[in-house]
Amino acid sequence: MRHATVESVMTSPVVRVMPETGFREIVALLAEYDITGVPVVDDDGRPLGIVSEADLLLTLAAQEDQGSLIPPPGAVRPGPDGSVTAADLMSGPVVCITPSTSVVAAARLMGRHGVKRLPVLDEDGRVFAMVSRGDLLRVFLREDRVIRREIVEEVLGRVEGVSPALVGVEVDQGRVVLSGTVPEPHLVPIVLNLCRSVDGVVSVTDRLSADTFGGLGPEGDSPGGADGAGGGAGSGSAGSAGSAGAAGSAGGVEGPGSPGRGAGGRGADGRAGGARNGSARGSDAPAPVR
């Protein structure tokens, strides 16, 4: 599954500072550009460290406050002239990334290293952009219709054996509900996992079922089975009726003095046989004694 890349969400151009940039100037840059951290670079634009709001707040937290019960952290030690610069404040080493990295890989990298932002490097190793946690979260702002189209075309349309026409896809606020049928049970987790991997998906609800009979249902419910059973019964009934009728007819001919057998014929053939038997008695058999 293809994901959006860092290039599609990163912030560029990037605000950078040099190691000698002063404390007050860094605070002003963060406020001016509404950002929470800046990369510190050398003369060639290569990364040396990061100065974040948390680094700057250490100076504030280190001040005396008799009303606070929390002990102050260690303060940043100023230089010989009393200045505090980016070189004194920055954290390192720097965890960097490239623009072609997926947003998923970037999120994992941030989580592993416990950082909130990553400098983005060009082919020469220079910082030319930044990507923050807020930037990565923008993938969850994709429209529901865009997410649904990707699921139908890129997931259902590419899993062998799955027909998009047989799977219902509903997307609301990034929450996906799948319903309908897939041909084999093992395809259900495959489809679910691929849908979860679509950018912008918050959750996936499974209402899928596996149609192992290819839409025909169990053998006993197949059209041929029902008709076959009925046909067999019908043939048997017809055969019984025909046999009974034939037997009745034969009985009437062979038993001149036994009208009961002739009259006992079944079905249309039996009745016809009985009538013929009666006629035969009138012409060939002696008249009954009354």
LOVOSE-425336 format. One record per residue (C-alpha): residue in three letters; x, y, z. Coordinates in nm, 2 decimals. Layout:
# residues N
[tormi "ALA"; [X; Y; Z]]
...
//
This chain:
# residues 290
[tormi "MET"; [0.00; 0.00; 0.00]]
[tormi "ARG"; [0.14; 0.34; -0.10]]
[tormi "HIS"; [0.13; 0.62; 0.16]]
[tormi "ALA"; [0.17; 0.99; 0.13]]
[tormi "THR"; [0.53; 1.11; 0.16]]
[tormi "VAL"; [0.68; 1.37; 0.39]]
[tormi "GLU"; [0.72; 1.60; 0.09]]
[tormi "SER"; [0.34; 1.63; 0.07]]
[tormi "VAL"; [0.30; 1.76; 0.43]]
[tormi "MET"; [0.63; 1.92; 0.52]]
[tormi "THR"; [0.68; 2.29; 0.58]]
[tormi "SER"; [0.92; 2.47; 0.34]]
[tormi "PRO"; [1.11; 2.70; 0.33]]
[tormi "VAL"; [1.23; 2.64; 0.69]]
[tormi "VAL"; [1.33; 2.89; 0.95]]
[tormi "ARG"; [1.69; 2.81; 1.06]]
[tormi "VAL"; [1.93; 2.96; 1.31]]
[tormi "MET"; [2.31; 2.96; 1.35]]
[tormi "PRO"; [2.49; 2.84; 1.66]]
[tormi "GLU"; [2.56; 3.20; 1.77]]
[tormi "THR"; [2.19; 3.31; 1.74]]
[tormi "GLY"; [2.08; 3.45; 2.08]]
[tormi "PHE"; [1.81; 3.34; 2.32]]
[tormi "ARG"; [1.59; 3.64; 2.27]]
[tormi "GLU"; [1.61; 3.62; 1.89]]
[tormi "ILE"; [1.51; 3.26; 1.89]]
[tormi "VAL"; [1.20; 3.33; 2.10]]
[tormi "ALA"; [1.11; 3.61; 1.86]]
[tormi "LEU"; [1.14; 3.38; 1.56]]
[tormi "LEU"; [0.91; 3.11; 1.72]]
[tormi "ALA"; [0.65; 3.38; 1.79]]
[tormi "GLU"; [0.67; 3.54; 1.44]]
[tormi "TYR"; [0.64; 3.22; 1.24]]
[tormi "ASP"; [0.41; 3.04; 1.49]]
[tormi "ILE"; [0.64; 2.74; 1.52]]
[tormi "THR"; [0.76; 2.54; 1.82]]
[tormi "GLY"; [1.12; 2.47; 1.72]]
[tormi "VAL"; [1.40; 2.56; 1.48]]
[tormi "PRO"; [1.70; 2.36; 1.34]]
[tormi "VAL"; [2.05; 2.49; 1.42]]
[tormi "VAL"; [2.27; 2.46; 1.11]]
[tormi "ASP"; [2.63; 2.53; 1.02]]
[tormi "ASP"; [2.76; 2.76; 0.75]]
[tormi "ASP"; [2.67; 2.50; 0.48]]
[tormi "GLY"; [2.32; 2.45; 0.60]]
[tormi "ARG"; [2.38; 2.10; 0.75]]
[tormi "PRO"; [2.21; 2.02; 1.08]]
[tormi "LEU"; [2.38; 2.06; 1.42]]
[tormi "GLY"; [2.08; 2.04; 1.66]]
[tormi "ILE"; [1.73; 2.16; 1.74]]
[tormi "VAL"; [1.62; 2.43; 1.97]]
[tormi "SER"; [1.26; 2.38; 2.09]]
[tormi "GLU"; [1.02; 2.55; 2.32]]
[tormi "ALA"; [1.10; 2.30; 2.58]]
[tormi "ASP"; [1.47; 2.39; 2.56]]
[tormi "LEU"; [1.38; 2.76; 2.60]]
[tormi "LEU"; [1.14; 2.69; 2.89]]
[tormi "LEU"; [1.42; 2.55; 3.10]]
[tormi "THR"; [1.55; 2.91; 3.15]]
[tormi "LEU"; [1.21; 3.02; 3.28]]
[tormi "ALA"; [1.16; 2.71; 3.50]]
[tormi "ALA"; [1.50; 2.77; 3.66]]
[tormi "GLN"; [1.40; 3.10; 3.80]]
[tormi "GLU"; [1.33; 3.14; 4.17]]
[tormi "ASP"; [0.97; 3.10; 4.28]]
[tormi "GLN"; [0.89; 3.07; 4.65]]
[tormi "GLY"; [0.53; 2.97; 4.58]]
[tormi "SER"; [0.63; 2.66; 4.39]]
[tormi "LEU"; [0.69; 2.33; 4.56]]
[tormi "ILE"; [0.86; 2.18; 4.26]]
[tormi "PRO"; [1.24; 2.21; 4.26]]
[tormi "PRO"; [1.39; 2.41; 3.97]]
[tormi "PRO"; [1.57; 2.22; 3.69]]
[tormi "GLY"; [1.93; 2.28; 3.60]]
[tormi "ALA"; [1.96; 2.62; 3.43]]
[tormi "VAL"; [2.15; 2.67; 3.11]]
[tormi "ARG"; [2.50; 2.80; 3.18]]
[tormi "PRO"; [2.56; 3.12; 2.99]]
[tormi "GLY"; [2.88; 3.21; 2.81]]
[tormi "PRO"; [3.16; 3.42; 2.95]]
[tormi "ASP"; [2.98; 3.74; 2.84]]
[tormi "GLY"; [2.65; 3.63; 2.99]]
[tormi "SER"; [2.49; 3.54; 2.65]]
[tormi "VAL"; [2.28; 3.23; 2.59]]
[tormi "THR"; [2.29; 3.11; 2.23]]
[tormi "ALA"; [2.15; 2.84; 2.02]]
[tormi "ALA"; [2.47; 2.64; 2.07]]
[tormi "ASP"; [2.40; 2.64; 2.45]]
[tormi "LEU"; [2.03; 2.55; 2.41]]
[tormi "MET"; [2.01; 2.30; 2.13]]
[tormi "SER"; [1.95; 1.93; 2.17]]
[tormi "GLY"; [2.13; 1.67; 1.96]]
[tormi "PRO"; [2.22; 1.46; 1.78]]
[tormi "VAL"; [1.96; 1.55; 1.52]]
[tormi "VAL"; [1.72; 1.29; 1.38]]
[tormi "CYS"; [1.66; 1.38; 1.02]]
[tormi "ILE"; [1.45; 1.25; 0.73]]
[tormi "THR"; [1.42; 1.28; 0.35]]
[tormi "PRO"; [1.12; 1.41; 0.15]]
[tormi "SER"; [1.05; 1.07; -0.01]]
[tormi "THR"; [1.00; 0.90; 0.33]]
[tormi "SER"; [0.64; 0.79; 0.39]]
[tormi "VAL"; [0.44; 0.97; 0.66]]
[tormi "VAL"; [0.40; 0.63; 0.84]]
[tormi "ALA"; [0.78; 0.59; 0.86]]
[tormi "ALA"; [0.81; 0.95; 0.98]]
[tormi "ALA"; [0.56; 0.90; 1.26]]
[tormi "ARG"; [0.74; 0.58; 1.37]]
[tormi "LEU"; [1.07; 0.76; 1.38]]
[tormi "MET"; [0.92; 1.04; 1.59]]
[tormi "GLY"; [0.78; 0.79; 1.83]]
[tormi "ARG"; [1.10; 0.59; 1.86]]
[tormi "HIS"; [1.32; 0.89; 1.93]]
[tormi "GLY"; [1.06; 1.09; 2.13]]
[tormi "VAL"; [1.08; 1.40; 1.91]]
[tormi "LYS"; [0.81; 1.63; 1.78]]
[tormi "ARG"; [0.97; 1.75; 1.46]]
[tormi "LEU"; [1.22; 1.63; 1.20]]
[tormi "PRO"; [1.45; 1.83; 0.97]]
[tormi "VAL"; [1.41; 1.73; 0.61]]
[tormi "LEU"; [1.73; 1.70; 0.42]]
[tormi "ASP"; [1.80; 1.75; 0.05]]
[tormi "GLU"; [2.03; 1.54; -0.16]]
[tormi "ASP"; [2.33; 1.73; -0.03]]
[tormi "GLY"; [2.24; 1.68; 0.33]]
[tormi "ARG"; [2.12; 2.04; 0.39]]
[tormi "VAL"; [1.81; 2.13; 0.59]]
[tormi "PHE"; [1.55; 2.27; 0.35]]
[tormi "ALA"; [1.22; 2.18; 0.53]]
[tormi "MET"; [1.07; 2.06; 0.86]]
[tormi "VAL"; [0.80; 1.81; 0.93]]
[tormi "SER"; [0.62; 1.82; 1.27]]
[tormi "ARG"; [0.37; 1.59; 1.43]]
[tormi "GLY"; [0.09; 1.84; 1.33]]
[tormi "ASP"; [0.20; 1.81; 0.97]]
[tormi "LEU"; [0.18; 1.43; 0.98]]
[tormi "LEU"; [-0.17; 1.44; 1.13]]
[tormi "ARG"; [-0.30; 1.63; 0.83]]
[tormi "VAL"; [-0.34; 1.30; 0.65]]
[tormi "PHE"; [-0.65; 1.24; 0.87]]
[tormi "LEU"; [-0.81; 1.54; 0.71]]
[tormi "ARG"; [-0.86; 1.36; 0.38]]
[tormi "GLU"; [-1.22; 1.37; 0.26]]
[tormi "ASP"; [-1.43; 1.06; 0.31]]
[tormi "ARG"; [-1.51; 1.03; -0.06]]
[tormi "VAL"; [-1.13; 1.03; -0.14]]
[tormi "ILE"; [-1.07; 0.76; 0.12]]
[tormi "ARG"; [-1.36; 0.55; -0.02]]
[tormi "ARG"; [-1.24; 0.58; -0.37]]
[tormi "GLU"; [-0.89; 0.46; -0.28]]
[tormi "ILE"; [-1.04; 0.16; -0.09]]
[tormi "VAL"; [-1.26; 0.06; -0.38]]
[tormi "GLU"; [-0.99; 0.11; -0.65]]
[tormi "GLU"; [-0.66; 0.04; -0.48]]
[tormi "VAL"; [-0.77; -0.23; -0.23]]
[tormi "LEU"; [-1.08; -0.41; -0.34]]
[tormi "GLY"; [-0.99; -0.37; -0.71]]
[tormi "ARG"; [-0.64; -0.53; -0.67]]
[tormi "VAL"; [-0.70; -0.82; -0.43]]
[tormi "GLU"; [-0.73; -1.13; -0.64]]
[tormi "GLY"; [-1.07; -1.29; -0.62]]
[tormi "VAL"; [-1.25; -1.00; -0.46]]
[tormi "SER"; [-1.52; -0.82; -0.65]]
[tormi "PRO"; [-1.57; -0.45; -0.56]]
[tormi "ALA"; [-1.93; -0.49; -0.67]]
[tormi "LEU"; [-2.00; -0.74; -0.38]]
[tormi "VAL"; [-1.84; -0.54; -0.10]]
[tormi "GLY"; [-2.01; -0.23; 0.05]]
[tormi "VAL"; [-1.78; 0.05; 0.16]]
[tormi "GLU"; [-1.90; 0.33; 0.39]]
[tormi "VAL"; [-1.67; 0.60; 0.52]]
[tormi "ASP"; [-1.77; 0.86; 0.78]]
[tormi "GLN"; [-1.51; 1.08; 0.95]]
[tormi "GLY"; [-1.24; 0.84; 0.85]]
[tormi "ARG"; [-1.43; 0.54; 1.01]]
[tormi "VAL"; [-1.47; 0.26; 0.75]]
[tormi "VAL"; [-1.74; 0.00; 0.75]]
[tormi "LEU"; [-1.71; -0.30; 0.52]]
[tormi "SER"; [-2.00; -0.53; 0.44]]
[tormi "GLY"; [-2.09; -0.78; 0.17]]
[tormi "THR"; [-1.91; -1.10; 0.07]]
[tormi "VAL"; [-1.56; -1.22; -0.04]]
[tormi "PRO"; [-1.51; -1.56; -0.20]]
[tormi "GLU"; [-1.28; -1.71; 0.06]]
[tormi "PRO"; [-1.25; -1.67; 0.44]]
[tormi "HIS"; [-0.87; -1.60; 0.43]]
[tormi "LEU"; [-0.94; -1.29; 0.22]]
[tormi "VAL"; [-1.12; -1.12; 0.50]]
[tormi "PRO"; [-0.82; -1.03; 0.72]]
[tormi "ILE"; [-0.62; -0.93; 0.40]]
[tormi "VAL"; [-0.89; -0.68; 0.30]]
[tormi "LEU"; [-0.92; -0.54; 0.65]]
[tormi "ASN"; [-0.55; -0.49; 0.70]]
[tormi "LEU"; [-0.51; -0.32; 0.36]]
[tormi "CYS"; [-0.80; -0.09; 0.44]]
[tormi "ARG"; [-0.64; 0.01; 0.77]]
[tormi "SER"; [-0.33; 0.11; 0.58]]
[tormi "VAL"; [-0.51; 0.37; 0.37]]
[tormi "ASP"; [-0.41; 0.72; 0.47]]
[tormi "GLY"; [-0.68; 0.90; 0.67]]
[tormi "VAL"; [-0.85; 0.58; 0.79]]
[tormi "VAL"; [-0.93; 0.60; 1.17]]
[tormi "SER"; [-1.08; 0.26; 1.21]]
[tormi "VAL"; [-1.23; -0.03; 1.01]]
[tormi "THR"; [-1.54; -0.22; 1.11]]
[tormi "ASP"; [-1.57; -0.57; 0.97]]
[tormi "ARG"; [-1.91; -0.69; 0.86]]
[tormi "LEU"; [-1.78; -0.91; 0.58]]
[tormi "SER"; [-1.88; -1.27; 0.52]]
[tormi "ALA"; [-1.71; -1.54; 0.31]]
[tormi "ASP"; [-1.92; -1.69; 0.03]]
[tormi "THR"; [-1.75; -2.03; -0.01]]
[tormi "PHE"; [-2.03; -2.15; -0.25]]
[tormi "GLY"; [-1.98; -1.88; -0.51]]
[tormi "GLY"; [-2.32; -1.74; -0.47]]
[tormi "LEU"; [-2.51; -2.07; -0.52]]
[tormi "GLY"; [-2.55; -2.15; -0.15]]
[tormi "PRO"; [-2.51; -2.50; 0.00]]
[tormi "GLU"; [-2.57; -2.80; -0.22]]
[tormi "GLY"; [-2.91; -2.88; -0.08]]
[tormi "ASP"; [-3.02; -2.52; -0.16]]
[tormi "SER"; [-2.90; -2.52; -0.52]]
[tormi "PRO"; [-3.16; -2.48; -0.79]]
[tormi "GLY"; [-3.07; -2.82; -0.94]]
[tormi "GLY"; [-3.10; -3.00; -0.61]]
[tormi "ALA"; [-3.45; -2.87; -0.54]]
[tormi "ASP"; [-3.58; -2.94; -0.89]]
[tormi "GLY"; [-3.41; -3.27; -0.90]]
[tormi "ALA"; [-3.57; -3.38; -0.58]]
[tormi "GLY"; [-3.91; -3.26; -0.70]]
[tormi "GLY"; [-3.86; -3.42; -1.04]]
[tormi "GLY"; [-3.77; -3.75; -0.88]]
[tormi "ALA"; [-4.08; -3.74; -0.67]]
[tormi "GLY"; [-4.29; -3.64; -0.96]]
[tormi "SER"; [-4.15; -3.92; -1.17]]
[tormi "GLY"; [-4.22; -4.16; -0.89]]
[tormi "SER"; [-4.58; -4.05; -0.85]]
[tormi "ALA"; [-4.64; -4.06; -1.22]]
[tormi "GLY"; [-4.48; -4.40; -1.24]]
[tormi "SER"; [-4.69; -4.52; -0.95]]
[tormi "ALA"; [-5.01; -4.39; -1.11]]
[tormi "GLY"; [-4.92; -4.53; -1.44]]
[tormi "SER"; [-4.83; -4.87; -1.29]]
[tormi "ALA"; [-5.15; -4.87; -1.09]]
[tormi "GLY"; [-5.35; -4.78; -1.39]]
[tormi "ALA"; [-5.19; -5.04; -1.60]]
[tormi "ALA"; [-5.24; -5.30; -1.33]]
[tormi "GLY"; [-5.60; -5.20; -1.29]]
[tormi "SER"; [-5.65; -5.23; -1.67]]
[tormi "ALA"; [-5.48; -5.56; -1.68]]
[tormi "GLY"; [-5.68; -5.68; -1.39]]
[tormi "GLY"; [-6.00; -5.59; -1.55]]
[tormi "VAL"; [-5.92; -5.79; -1.87]]
[tormi "GLU"; [-5.78; -6.09; -1.70]]
[tormi "GLY"; [-6.03; -6.11; -1.42]]
[tormi "PRO"; [-6.38; -6.12; -1.58]]
[tormi "GLY"; [-6.54; -6.22; -1.26]]
[tormi "SER"; [-6.34; -5.98; -1.05]]
[tormi "PRO"; [-6.47; -5.63; -1.09]]
[tormi "GLY"; [-6.30; -5.52; -0.77]]
[tormi "ARG"; [-5.95; -5.54; -0.93]]
[tormi "GLY"; [-6.05; -5.35; -1.23]]
[tormi "ALA"; [-6.22; -5.08; -1.03]]
[tormi "GLY"; [-5.92; -5.05; -0.81]]
[tormi "GLY"; [-5.70; -4.89; -1.08]]
[tormi "ARG"; [-5.54; -4.55; -0.99]]
[tormi "GLY"; [-5.53; -4.24; -1.19]]
[tormi "ALA"; [-5.67; -4.15; -1.52]]
[tormi "ASP"; [-5.53; -4.47; -1.68]]
[tormi "GLY"; [-5.69; -4.68; -1.40]]
[tormi "ARG"; [-6.03; -4.52; -1.45]]
[tormi "ALA"; [-6.01; -4.57; -1.83]]
[tormi "GLY"; [-5.91; -4.93; -1.77]]
[tormi "GLY"; [-6.20; -4.98; -1.54]]
[tormi "ALA"; [-6.44; -4.85; -1.80]]
[tormi "ARG"; [-6.29; -5.07; -2.06]]
[tormi "ASN"; [-6.31; -5.36; -1.83]]
[tormi "GLY"; [-6.68; -5.29; -1.77]]
[tormi "SER"; [-6.74; -5.29; -2.14]]
[tormi "ALA"; [-6.56; -5.61; -2.18]]
[tormi "ARG"; [-6.77; -5.77; -1.92]]
[tormi "GLY"; [-7.09; -5.66; -2.11]]
[tormi "SER"; [-6.98; -5.82; -2.44]]
[tormi "ASP"; [-6.76; -6.11; -2.35]]
[tormi "ALA"; [-6.85; -6.21; -2.00]]
[tormi "PRO"; [-7.17; -6.38; -1.89]]
[tormi "ALA"; [-7.44; -6.15; -1.74]]
[tormi "PRO"; [-7.42; -6.14; -1.37]]
[tormi "VAL"; [-7.69; -6.33; -1.18]]
[tormi "ARG"; [-7.92; -6.10; -1.00]]
//
